[in-house]
Amino acid sequence: MWRSPGESGIKALTLSGLRQDRSLNEAAESADPLRLMRLFGITEQTAMRYVTAAHPERTAKLPR
């Protein structure tokens, strides 16, 4: 059931939002940046951002 953005506080679905959600979900499942690059046609940097967002515990903590 589709509703307009103003109804019941439901946010509007956009293609961009759906793509980001799908990419993040795939990163959570596989944590493989190369797979994300091939599947979604994204750059290495973007793939790593998705993996980092999905698995923050696997990100190295570098001193600043």
CHARMM internal coordinates of N, CA and C (Angstrom, degrees):
IC EDIT
DIST 1 N 1 CA 1.4437
DIST 1 CA 1 C 1.5210
ANGL 1 N 1 CA 1 C 108.80
DIST 1 C 2 N 1.3138
ANGL 1 CA 1 C 2 N 117.28
DIHE 1 N 1 CA 1 C 2 N 123.14
DIST 2 N 2 CA 1.4574
ANGL 1 C 2 N 2 CA 122.43
DIHE 1 CA 1 C 2 N 2 CA 179.46
DIST 2 CA 2 C 1.5179
ANGL 2 N 2 CA 2 C 108.81
DIHE 1 C 2 N 2 CA 2 C -95.91
DIST 2 C 3 N 1.3128
ANGL 2 CA 2 C 3 N 115.56
DIHE 2 N 2 CA 2 C 3 N 138.23
DIST 3 N 3 CA 1.4626
ANGL 2 C 3 N 3 CA 121.19
DIHE 2 CA 2 C 3 N 3 CA 177.39
DIST 3 CA 3 C 1.5187
ANGL 3 N 3 CA 3 C 108.89
DIHE 2 C 3 N 3 CA 3 C -128.63
DIST 3 C 4 N 1.2885
ANGL 3 CA 3 C 4 N 114.95
DIHE 3 N 3 CA 3 C 4 N 156.10
DIST 4 N 4 CA 1.4587
ANGL 3 C 4 N 4 CA 118.59
DIHE 3 CA 3 C 4 N 4 CA 177.06
DIST 4 CA 4 C 1.5253
ANGL 4 N 4 CA 4 C 109.16
DIHE 3 C 4 N 4 CA 4 C -72.62
DIST 4 C 5 N 1.3205
ANGL 4 CA 4 C 5 N 118.30
DIHE 4 N 4 CA 4 C 5 N 156.03
DIST 5 N 5 CA 1.4624
ANGL 4 C 5 N 5 CA 121.79
DIHE 4 CA 4 C 5 N 5 CA -175.88
DIST 5 CA 5 C 1.5197
ANGL 5 N 5 CA 5 C 114.52
DIHE 4 C 5 N 5 CA 5 C -56.38
DIST 5 C 6 N 1.3125
ANGL 5 CA 5 C 6 N 118.75
DIHE 5 N 5 CA 5 C 6 N -28.78
DIST 6 N 6 CA 1.4559
ANGL 5 C 6 N 6 CA 121.34
DIHE 5 CA 5 C 6 N 6 CA -177.19
DIST 6 CA 6 C 1.5216
ANGL 6 N 6 CA 6 C 114.80
DIHE 5 C 6 N 6 CA 6 C -81.00
DIST 6 C 7 N 1.3157
ANGL 6 CA 6 C 7 N 118.02
DIHE 6 N 6 CA 6 C 7 N -12.59
DIST 7 N 7 CA 1.4559
ANGL 6 C 7 N 7 CA 121.66
DIHE 6 CA 6 C 7 N 7 CA -175.70
DIST 7 CA 7 C 1.5212
ANGL 7 N 7 CA 7 C 111.84
DIHE 6 C 7 N 7 CA 7 C -82.29
DIST 7 C 8 N 1.2915
ANGL 7 CA 7 C 8 N 116.60
DIHE 7 N 7 CA 7 C 8 N 125.27
DIST 8 N 8 CA 1.4691
ANGL 7 C 8 N 8 CA 124.38
DIHE 7 CA 7 C 8 N 8 CA 172.12
DIST 8 CA 8 C 1.5277
ANGL 8 N 8 CA 8 C 113.79
DIHE 7 C 8 N 8 CA 8 C 53.68
DIST 8 C 9 N 1.3155
ANGL 8 CA 8 C 9 N 118.17
DIHE 8 N 8 CA 8 C 9 N 24.91
DIST 9 N 9 CA 1.4577
ANGL 8 C 9 N 9 CA 120.72
DIHE 8 CA 8 C 9 N 9 CA 177.03
DIST 9 CA 9 C 1.5177
ANGL 9 N 9 CA 9 C 114.60
DIHE 8 C 9 N 9 CA 9 C 71.42
DIST 9 C 10 N 1.3203
ANGL 9 CA 9 C 10 N 119.09
DIHE 9 N 9 CA 9 C 10 N 13.67
DIST 10 N 10 CA 1.4573
ANGL 9 C 10 N 10 CA 122.29
DIHE 9 CA 9 C 10 N 10 CA 179.97
DIST 10 CA 10 C 1.5219
ANGL 10 N 10 CA 10 C 108.84
DIHE 9 C 10 N 10 CA 10 C -79.34
DIST 10 C 11 N 1.3201
ANGL 10 CA 10 C 11 N 116.30
DIHE 10 N 10 CA 10 C 11 N 133.33
DIST 11 N 11 CA 1.4582
ANGL 10 C 11 N 11 CA 120.66
DIHE 10 CA 10 C 11 N 11 CA 179.31
DIST 11 CA 11 C 1.5282
ANGL 11 N 11 CA 11 C 110.20
DIHE 10 C 11 N 11 CA 11 C -78.12
DIST 11 C 12 N 1.3102
ANGL 11 CA 11 C 12 N 115.47
DIHE 11 N 11 CA 11 C 12 N 150.20
DIST 12 N 12 CA 1.4560
ANGL 11 C 12 N 12 CA 121.07
DIHE 11 CA 11 C 12 N 12 CA 177.31
DIST 12 CA 12 C 1.5281
ANGL 12 N 12 CA 12 C 109.56
DIHE 11 C 12 N 12 CA 12 C -72.34
DIST 12 C 13 N 1.3019
ANGL 12 CA 12 C 13 N 116.11
DIHE 12 N 12 CA 12 C 13 N 139.71
DIST 13 N 13 CA 1.4552
ANGL 12 C 13 N 13 CA 120.83
DIHE 12 CA 12 C 13 N 13 CA 175.69
DIST 13 CA 13 C 1.5159
ANGL 13 N 13 CA 13 C 109.04
DIHE 12 C 13 N 13 CA 13 C -87.17
DIST 13 C 14 N 1.3190
ANGL 13 CA 13 C 14 N 114.95
DIHE 13 N 13 CA 13 C 14 N 133.60
DIST 14 N 14 CA 1.4590
ANGL 13 C 14 N 14 CA 119.69
DIHE 13 CA 13 C 14 N 14 CA 176.05
DIST 14 CA 14 C 1.5123
ANGL 14 N 14 CA 14 C 108.39
DIHE 13 C 14 N 14 CA 14 C -122.64
DIST 14 C 15 N 1.3011
ANGL 14 CA 14 C 15 N 116.43
DIHE 14 N 14 CA 14 C 15 N 158.17
DIST 15 N 15 CA 1.4601
ANGL 14 C 15 N 15 CA 119.86
DIHE 14 CA 14 C 15 N 15 CA 177.86
DIST 15 CA 15 C 1.5239
ANGL 15 N 15 CA 15 C 110.94
DIHE 14 C 15 N 15 CA 15 C -62.09
DIST 15 C 16 N 1.3198
ANGL 15 CA 15 C 16 N 115.83
DIHE 15 N 15 CA 15 C 16 N -40.31
DIST 16 N 16 CA 1.4593
ANGL 15 C 16 N 16 CA 120.66
DIHE 15 CA 15 C 16 N 16 CA 179.17
DIST 16 CA 16 C 1.5323
ANGL 16 N 16 CA 16 C 110.82
DIHE 15 C 16 N 16 CA 16 C -62.50
DIST 16 C 17 N 1.3252
ANGL 16 CA 16 C 17 N 115.91
DIHE 16 N 16 CA 16 C 17 N -44.46
DIST 17 N 17 CA 1.4544
ANGL 16 C 17 N 17 CA 120.32
DIHE 16 CA 16 C 17 N 17 CA 179.40
DIST 17 CA 17 C 1.5217
ANGL 17 N 17 CA 17 C 112.38
DIHE 16 C 17 N 17 CA 17 C -64.28
DIST 17 C 18 N 1.3357
ANGL 17 CA 17 C 18 N 116.05
DIHE 17 N 17 CA 17 C 18 N -40.16
DIST 18 N 18 CA 1.4635
ANGL 17 C 18 N 18 CA 119.74
DIHE 17 CA 17 C 18 N 18 CA 178.10
DIST 18 CA 18 C 1.5283
ANGL 18 N 18 CA 18 C 111.18
DIHE 17 C 18 N 18 CA 18 C -65.70
DIST 18 C 19 N 1.3305
ANGL 18 CA 18 C 19 N 116.28
DIHE 18 N 18 CA 18 C 19 N -39.74
DIST 19 N 19 CA 1.4676
ANGL 18 C 19 N 19 CA 120.33
DIHE 18 CA 18 C 19 N 19 CA 179.39
DIST 19 CA 19 C 1.5309
ANGL 19 N 19 CA 19 C 110.28
DIHE 18 C 19 N 19 CA 19 C -65.15
DIST 19 C 20 N 1.3269
ANGL 19 CA 19 C 20 N 117.08
DIHE 19 N 19 CA 19 C 20 N -43.65
DIST 20 N 20 CA 1.4558
ANGL 19 C 20 N 20 CA 120.44
DIHE 19 CA 19 C 20 N 20 CA 178.45
DIST 20 CA 20 C 1.5216
ANGL 20 N 20 CA 20 C 111.10
DIHE 19 C 20 N 20 CA 20 C -62.54
DIST 20 C 21 N 1.3192
ANGL 20 CA 20 C 21 N 116.54
DIHE 20 N 20 CA 20 C 21 N -42.17
DIST 21 N 21 CA 1.4579
ANGL 20 C 21 N 21 CA 120.93
DIHE 20 CA 20 C 21 N 21 CA 179.29
DIST 21 CA 21 C 1.5253
ANGL 21 N 21 CA 21 C 110.89
DIHE 20 C 21 N 21 CA 21 C -63.00
DIST 21 C 22 N 1.3183
ANGL 21 CA 21 C 22 N 116.69
DIHE 21 N 21 CA 21 C 22 N -42.78
DIST 22 N 22 CA 1.4724
ANGL 21 C 22 N 22 CA 121.46
DIHE 21 CA 21 C 22 N 22 CA 179.23
DIST 22 CA 22 C 1.5172
ANGL 22 N 22 CA 22 C 110.76
DIHE 21 C 22 N 22 CA 22 C -65.22
DIST 22 C 23 N 1.3211
ANGL 22 CA 22 C 23 N 117.09
DIHE 22 N 22 CA 22 C 23 N -41.73
DIST 23 N 23 CA 1.4633
ANGL 22 C 23 N 23 CA 121.24
DIHE 22 CA 22 C 23 N 23 CA 179.04
DIST 23 CA 23 C 1.5268
ANGL 23 N 23 CA 23 C 111.06
DIHE 22 C 23 N 23 CA 23 C -64.21
DIST 23 C 24 N 1.3140
ANGL 23 CA 23 C 24 N 116.75
DIHE 23 N 23 CA 23 C 24 N -43.66
DIST 24 N 24 CA 1.4613
ANGL 23 C 24 N 24 CA 120.86
DIHE 23 CA 23 C 24 N 24 CA 179.35
DIST 24 CA 24 C 1.5270
ANGL 24 N 24 CA 24 C 110.63
DIHE 23 C 24 N 24 CA 24 C -65.71
DIST 24 C 25 N 1.3214
ANGL 24 CA 24 C 25 N 116.75
DIHE 24 N 24 CA 24 C 25 N -39.81
DIST 25 N 25 CA 1.4637
ANGL 24 C 25 N 25 CA 120.36
DIHE 24 CA 24 C 25 N 25 CA 177.87
DIST 25 CA 25 C 1.5205
ANGL 25 N 25 CA 25 C 110.65
DIHE 24 C 25 N 25 CA 25 C -63.09
DIST 25 C 26 N 1.3178
ANGL 25 CA 25 C 26 N 117.19
DIHE 25 N 25 CA 25 C 26 N -42.97
DIST 26 N 26 CA 1.4659
ANGL 25 C 26 N 26 CA 120.99
DIHE 25 CA 25 C 26 N 26 CA 179.07
DIST 26 CA 26 C 1.5247
ANGL 26 N 26 CA 26 C 110.54
DIHE 25 C 26 N 26 CA 26 C -65.51
DIST 26 C 27 N 1.3233
ANGL 26 CA 26 C 27 N 117.60
DIHE 26 N 26 CA 26 C 27 N -38.24
DIST 27 N 27 CA 1.4662
ANGL 26 C 27 N 27 CA 121.20
DIHE 26 CA 26 C 27 N 27 CA 177.47
DIST 27 CA 27 C 1.5282
ANGL 27 N 27 CA 27 C 110.36
DIHE 26 C 27 N 27 CA 27 C -64.20
DIST 27 C 28 N 1.3185
ANGL 27 CA 27 C 28 N 116.95
DIHE 27 N 27 CA 27 C 28 N -37.14
DIST 28 N 28 CA 1.4655
ANGL 27 C 28 N 28 CA 120.77
DIHE 27 CA 27 C 28 N 28 CA 178.36
DIST 28 CA 28 C 1.5235
ANGL 28 N 28 CA 28 C 111.01
DIHE 27 C 28 N 28 CA 28 C -67.18
DIST 28 C 29 N 1.3216
ANGL 28 CA 28 C 29 N 117.08
DIHE 28 N 28 CA 28 C 29 N -34.08
DIST 29 N 29 CA 1.4635
ANGL 28 C 29 N 29 CA 121.25
DIHE 28 CA 28 C 29 N 29 CA -179.06
DIST 29 CA 29 C 1.5207
ANGL 29 N 29 CA 29 C 112.60
DIHE 28 C 29 N 29 CA 29 C -77.85
DIST 29 C 30 N 1.3216
ANGL 29 CA 29 C 30 N 117.82
DIHE 29 N 29 CA 29 C 30 N -43.38
DIST 30 N 30 CA 1.4640
ANGL 29 C 30 N 30 CA 119.28
DIHE 29 CA 29 C 30 N 30 CA -171.51
DIST 30 CA 30 C 1.5294
ANGL 30 N 30 CA 30 C 114.44
DIHE 29 C 30 N 30 CA 30 C -107.45
DIST 30 C 31 N 1.3210
ANGL 30 CA 30 C 31 N 117.87
DIHE 30 N 30 CA 30 C 31 N -33.10
DIST 31 N 31 CA 1.4714
ANGL 30 C 31 N 31 CA 122.95
DIHE 30 CA 30 C 31 N 31 CA -175.73
DIST 31 CA 31 C 1.5252
ANGL 31 N 31 CA 31 C 112.19
DIHE 30 C 31 N 31 CA 31 C 55.93
DIST 31 C 32 N 1.3235
ANGL 31 CA 31 C 32 N 116.51
DIHE 31 N 31 CA 31 C 32 N 28.44
DIST 32 N 32 CA 1.4589
ANGL 31 C 32 N 32 CA 121.78
DIHE 31 CA 31 C 32 N 32 CA -179.00
DIST 32 CA 32 C 1.5327
ANGL 32 N 32 CA 32 C 108.84
DIHE 31 C 32 N 32 CA 32 C -113.54
DIST 32 C 33 N 1.3391
ANGL 32 CA 32 C 33 N 117.30
DIHE 32 N 32 CA 32 C 33 N 104.66
DIST 33 N 33 CA 1.4653
ANGL 32 C 33 N 33 CA 119.52
DIHE 32 CA 32 C 33 N 33 CA -177.94
DIST 33 CA 33 C 1.5291
ANGL 33 N 33 CA 33 C 113.48
DIHE 32 C 33 N 33 CA 33 C -61.08
DIST 33 C 34 N 1.3175
ANGL 33 CA 33 C 34 N 117.64
DIHE 33 N 33 CA 33 C 34 N -34.95
DIST 34 N 34 CA 1.4642
ANGL 33 C 34 N 34 CA 120.46
DIHE 33 CA 33 C 34 N 34 CA 179.48
DIST 34 CA 34 C 1.5278
ANGL 34 N 34 CA 34 C 110.37
DIHE 33 C 34 N 34 CA 34 C -64.35
DIST 34 C 35 N 1.3083
ANGL 34 CA 34 C 35 N 116.99
DIHE 34 N 34 CA 34 C 35 N -40.43
DIST 35 N 35 CA 1.4701
ANGL 34 C 35 N 35 CA 120.64
DIHE 34 CA 34 C 35 N 35 CA 176.66
DIST 35 CA 35 C 1.5310
ANGL 35 N 35 CA 35 C 110.63
DIHE 34 C 35 N 35 CA 35 C -61.21
DIST 35 C 36 N 1.3246
ANGL 35 CA 35 C 36 N 116.60
DIHE 35 N 35 CA 35 C 36 N -43.60
DIST 36 N 36 CA 1.4638
ANGL 35 C 36 N 36 CA 120.33
DIHE 35 CA 35 C 36 N 36 CA 179.01
DIST 36 CA 36 C 1.5242
ANGL 36 N 36 CA 36 C 111.01
DIHE 35 C 36 N 36 CA 36 C -62.75
DIST 36 C 37 N 1.3273
ANGL 36 CA 36 C 37 N 116.43
DIHE 36 N 36 CA 36 C 37 N -40.93
DIST 37 N 37 CA 1.4607
ANGL 36 C 37 N 37 CA 120.88
DIHE 36 CA 36 C 37 N 37 CA 179.88
DIST 37 CA 37 C 1.5252
ANGL 37 N 37 CA 37 C 110.64
DIHE 36 C 37 N 37 CA 37 C -61.62
DIST 37 C 38 N 1.3170
ANGL 37 CA 37 C 38 N 116.34
DIHE 37 N 37 CA 37 C 38 N -44.53
DIST 38 N 38 CA 1.4678
ANGL 37 C 38 N 38 CA 120.43
DIHE 37 CA 37 C 38 N 38 CA -179.12
DIST 38 CA 38 C 1.5277
ANGL 38 N 38 CA 38 C 111.87
DIHE 37 C 38 N 38 CA 38 C -71.01
DIST 38 C 39 N 1.3111
ANGL 38 CA 38 C 39 N 116.69
DIHE 38 N 38 CA 38 C 39 N -41.36
DIST 39 N 39 CA 1.4608
ANGL 38 C 39 N 39 CA 121.71
DIHE 38 CA 38 C 39 N 39 CA -175.35
DIST 39 CA 39 C 1.5219
ANGL 39 N 39 CA 39 C 112.75
DIHE 38 C 39 N 39 CA 39 C -70.92
DIST 39 C 40 N 1.3388
ANGL 39 CA 39 C 40 N 116.68
DIHE 39 N 39 CA 39 C 40 N -41.41
DIST 40 N 40 CA 1.4570
ANGL 39 C 40 N 40 CA 120.51
DIHE 39 CA 39 C 40 N 40 CA -174.23
DIST 40 CA 40 C 1.5270
ANGL 40 N 40 CA 40 C 114.29
DIHE 39 C 40 N 40 CA 40 C -109.82
DIST 40 C 41 N 1.3299
ANGL 40 CA 40 C 41 N 117.75
DIHE 40 N 40 CA 40 C 41 N -4.94
DIST 41 N 41 CA 1.4631
ANGL 40 C 41 N 41 CA 120.24
DIHE 40 CA 40 C 41 N 41 CA 179.65
DIST 41 CA 41 C 1.5132
ANGL 41 N 41 CA 41 C 112.56
DIHE 40 C 41 N 41 CA 41 C 66.36
DIST 41 C 42 N 1.3353
ANGL 41 CA 41 C 42 N 116.72
DIHE 41 N 41 CA 41 C 42 N 39.01
DIST 42 N 42 CA 1.4608
ANGL 41 C 42 N 42 CA 121.43
DIHE 41 CA 41 C 42 N 42 CA -178.84
DIST 42 CA 42 C 1.5174
ANGL 42 N 42 CA 42 C 110.02
DIHE 41 C 42 N 42 CA 42 C -105.30
DIST 42 C 43 N 1.3093
ANGL 42 CA 42 C 43 N 116.67
DIHE 42 N 42 CA 42 C 43 N 165.46
DIST 43 N 43 CA 1.4637
ANGL 42 C 43 N 43 CA 121.06
DIHE 42 CA 42 C 43 N 43 CA -179.27
DIST 43 CA 43 C 1.5311
ANGL 43 N 43 CA 43 C 110.71
DIHE 42 C 43 N 43 CA 43 C -77.73
DIST 43 C 44 N 1.3183
ANGL 43 CA 43 C 44 N 115.21
DIHE 43 N 43 CA 43 C 44 N 167.64
DIST 44 N 44 CA 1.4631
ANGL 43 C 44 N 44 CA 121.45
DIHE 43 CA 43 C 44 N 44 CA 178.37
DIST 44 CA 44 C 1.5311
ANGL 44 N 44 CA 44 C 110.74
DIHE 43 C 44 N 44 CA 44 C -60.25
DIST 44 C 45 N 1.3229
ANGL 44 CA 44 C 45 N 116.28
DIHE 44 N 44 CA 44 C 45 N -42.64
DIST 45 N 45 CA 1.4614
ANGL 44 C 45 N 45 CA 120.26
DIHE 44 CA 44 C 45 N 45 CA -178.89
DIST 45 CA 45 C 1.5301
ANGL 45 N 45 CA 45 C 111.45
DIHE 44 C 45 N 45 CA 45 C -63.06
DIST 45 C 46 N 1.3171
ANGL 45 CA 45 C 46 N 116.48
DIHE 45 N 45 CA 45 C 46 N -42.79
DIST 46 N 46 CA 1.4661
ANGL 45 C 46 N 46 CA 120.52
DIHE 45 CA 45 C 46 N 46 CA 179.17
DIST 46 CA 46 C 1.5194
ANGL 46 N 46 CA 46 C 110.69
DIHE 45 C 46 N 46 CA 46 C -65.85
DIST 46 C 47 N 1.3185
ANGL 46 CA 46 C 47 N 117.25
DIHE 46 N 46 CA 46 C 47 N -42.70
DIST 47 N 47 CA 1.4664
ANGL 46 C 47 N 47 CA 121.24
DIHE 46 CA 46 C 47 N 47 CA 178.67
DIST 47 CA 47 C 1.5243
ANGL 47 N 47 CA 47 C 110.70
DIHE 46 C 47 N 47 CA 47 C -60.66
DIST 47 C 48 N 1.3215
ANGL 47 CA 47 C 48 N 116.78
DIHE 47 N 47 CA 47 C 48 N -41.74
DIST 48 N 48 CA 1.4653
ANGL 47 C 48 N 48 CA 119.95
DIHE 47 CA 47 C 48 N 48 CA 179.35
DIST 48 CA 48 C 1.5261
ANGL 48 N 48 CA 48 C 111.45
DIHE 47 C 48 N 48 CA 48 C -67.33
DIST 48 C 49 N 1.3254
ANGL 48 CA 48 C 49 N 117.50
DIHE 48 N 48 CA 48 C 49 N -34.51
DIST 49 N 49 CA 1.4680
ANGL 48 C 49 N 49 CA 119.76
DIHE 48 CA 48 C 49 N 49 CA 176.47
DIST 49 CA 49 C 1.5215
ANGL 49 N 49 CA 49 C 111.13
DIHE 48 C 49 N 49 CA 49 C -63.40
DIST 49 C 50 N 1.3375
ANGL 49 CA 49 C 50 N 116.68
DIHE 49 N 49 CA 49 C 50 N -40.97
DIST 50 N 50 CA 1.4593
ANGL 49 C 50 N 50 CA 120.08
DIHE 49 CA 49 C 50 N 50 CA 177.89
DIST 50 CA 50 C 1.5281
ANGL 50 N 50 CA 50 C 111.29
DIHE 49 C 50 N 50 CA 50 C -65.26
DIST 50 C 51 N 1.3236
ANGL 50 CA 50 C 51 N 117.13
DIHE 50 N 50 CA 50 C 51 N -43.86
DIST 51 N 51 CA 1.4615
ANGL 50 C 51 N 51 CA 120.51
DIHE 50 CA 50 C 51 N 51 CA 179.28
DIST 51 CA 51 C 1.5245
ANGL 51 N 51 CA 51 C 110.54
DIHE 50 C 51 N 51 CA 51 C -63.98
DIST 51 C 52 N 1.3219
ANGL 51 CA 51 C 52 N 117.05
DIHE 51 N 51 CA 51 C 52 N -42.04
DIST 52 N 52 CA 1.4697
ANGL 51 C 52 N 52 CA 121.16
DIHE 51 CA 51 C 52 N 52 CA 178.22
DIST 52 CA 52 C 1.5232
ANGL 52 N 52 CA 52 C 111.37
DIHE 51 C 52 N 52 CA 52 C -63.57
DIST 52 C 53 N 1.3280
ANGL 52 CA 52 C 53 N 116.69
DIHE 52 N 52 CA 52 C 53 N -40.77
DIST 53 N 53 CA 1.4652
ANGL 52 C 53 N 53 CA 120.10
DIHE 52 CA 52 C 53 N 53 CA 178.70
DIST 53 CA 53 C 1.5260
ANGL 53 N 53 CA 53 C 111.58
DIHE 52 C 53 N 53 CA 53 C -67.02
DIST 53 C 54 N 1.3298
ANGL 53 CA 53 C 54 N 116.30
DIHE 53 N 53 CA 53 C 54 N -37.41
DIST 54 N 54 CA 1.4673
ANGL 53 C 54 N 54 CA 120.64
DIHE 53 CA 53 C 54 N 54 CA -177.95
DIST 54 CA 54 C 1.5256
ANGL 54 N 54 CA 54 C 112.40
DIHE 53 C 54 N 54 CA 54 C -78.50
DIST 54 C 55 N 1.3336
ANGL 54 CA 54 C 55 N 117.02
DIHE 54 N 54 CA 54 C 55 N -28.73
DIST 55 N 55 CA 1.4665
ANGL 54 C 55 N 55 CA 121.68
DIHE 54 CA 54 C 55 N 55 CA -176.39
DIST 55 CA 55 C 1.5319
ANGL 55 N 55 CA 55 C 110.79
DIHE 54 C 55 N 55 CA 55 C -134.23
DIST 55 C 56 N 1.3139
ANGL 55 CA 55 C 56 N 118.42
DIHE 55 N 55 CA 55 C 56 N 68.51
DIST 56 N 56 CA 1.4662
ANGL 55 C 56 N 56 CA 119.96
DIHE 55 CA 55 C 56 N 56 CA -178.07
DIST 56 CA 56 C 1.5281
ANGL 56 N 56 CA 56 C 112.54
DIHE 55 C 56 N 56 CA 56 C -62.88
DIST 56 C 57 N 1.3137
ANGL 56 CA 56 C 57 N 117.70
DIHE 56 N 56 CA 56 C 57 N -25.22
DIST 57 N 57 CA 1.4684
ANGL 56 C 57 N 57 CA 120.74
DIHE 56 CA 56 C 57 N 57 CA 179.31
DIST 57 CA 57 C 1.5228
ANGL 57 N 57 CA 57 C 112.48
DIHE 56 C 57 N 57 CA 57 C -68.88
DIST 57 C 58 N 1.3251
ANGL 57 CA 57 C 58 N 117.49
DIHE 57 N 57 CA 57 C 58 N -18.93
DIST 58 N 58 CA 1.4701
ANGL 57 C 58 N 58 CA 121.13
DIHE 57 CA 57 C 58 N 58 CA 179.88
DIST 58 CA 58 C 1.5248
ANGL 58 N 58 CA 58 C 112.48
DIHE 57 C 58 N 58 CA 58 C -92.51
DIST 58 C 59 N 1.3026
ANGL 58 CA 58 C 59 N 117.36
DIHE 58 N 58 CA 58 C 59 N -1.86
DIST 59 N 59 CA 1.4538
ANGL 58 C 59 N 59 CA 122.18
DIHE 58 CA 58 C 59 N 59 CA -178.36
DIST 59 CA 59 C 1.5270
ANGL 59 N 59 CA 59 C 109.13
DIHE 58 C 59 N 59 CA 59 C -85.36
DIST 59 C 60 N 1.3051
ANGL 59 CA 59 C 60 N 115.72
DIHE 59 N 59 CA 59 C 60 N 130.70
DIST 60 N 60 CA 1.4762
ANGL 59 C 60 N 60 CA 119.81
DIHE 59 CA 59 C 60 N 60 CA 178.42
DIST 60 CA 60 C 1.5066
ANGL 60 N 60 CA 60 C 110.15
DIHE 59 C 60 N 60 CA 60 C -66.47
DIST 60 C 61 N 1.3071
ANGL 60 CA 60 C 61 N 115.75
DIHE 60 N 60 CA 60 C 61 N 137.01
DIST 61 N 61 CA 1.4606
ANGL 60 C 61 N 61 CA 121.53
DIHE 60 CA 60 C 61 N 61 CA 177.26
DIST 61 CA 61 C 1.5315
ANGL 61 N 61 CA 61 C 107.69
DIHE 60 C 61 N 61 CA 61 C -94.15
DIST 61 C 62 N 1.3129
ANGL 61 CA 61 C 62 N 115.57
DIHE 61 N 61 CA 61 C 62 N 102.48
DIST 62 N 62 CA 1.4560
ANGL 61 C 62 N 62 CA 120.51
DIHE 61 CA 61 C 62 N 62 CA -178.79
DIST 62 CA 62 C 1.5224
ANGL 62 N 62 CA 62 C 109.90
DIHE 61 C 62 N 62 CA 62 C -91.51
DIST 62 C 63 N 1.3193
ANGL 62 CA 62 C 63 N 117.32
DIHE 62 N 62 CA 62 C 63 N 137.62
DIST 63 N 63 CA 1.4743
ANGL 62 C 63 N 63 CA 119.34
DIHE 62 CA 62 C 63 N 63 CA 177.85
DIST 63 CA 63 C 1.5191
ANGL 63 N 63 CA 63 C 110.62
DIHE 62 C 63 N 63 CA 63 C -67.36
DIST 63 C 64 N 1.3136
ANGL 63 CA 63 C 64 N 116.43
DIHE 63 N 63 CA 63 C 64 N 147.46
DIST 64 N 64 CA 1.4699
ANGL 63 C 64 N 64 CA 120.70
DIHE 63 CA 63 C 64 N 64 CA 179.69
DIST 64 CA 64 C 1.5043
ANGL 64 N 64 CA 64 C 109.77
DIHE 63 C 64 N 64 CA 64 C -107.91
END
COOR INIT
IC SEED 1 N 1 CA 1 C
IC BUILD
